[in-house]
Amino acid sequence: MNRIKEVLEQKGIKQKWLAEKLGKSYNMVNSYVQNRRQPSIEDLYRIAKILDVNPKDLLKED
């Protein structure tokens, strides 16, 4: 599980913008945001860098 949705909302960033920066389709980013699919470790680090957060901040602890 990830917290990408929460971080995007906190920062006021749209999924479409993140998809463009990440070089992924909107549908792929939306599947990350909805937790239907998890990003690879490399993509998780890229998302964290784009959003200017620690990669650990994108992960939920169960």
C-alpha positions, 0 to 999 in steps of 0.5 A, a space after each residue: 500500500 502506498 500514500 501517493 494519493 495523500 501526498 498529491 492531495 497535500 501538495 495540491 498536485 494533479 495525477 496528470 501532472 505527475 504522469 507527465 513528469 514521470 513519463 507514465 500514462 495517466 492510467 498507470 499513475 491512477 492505478 498507483 494512486 488507487 493502490 490497484 498496482 504498486 510502482 517499482 522501487 525505481 519508480 517509487 524513488 522517482 515519484 518521491 524525488 518529483 514530489 520532493 518527499 522522502 520515499 518512506 513518506 510514500 509508504 503505509 505501515 500496516 
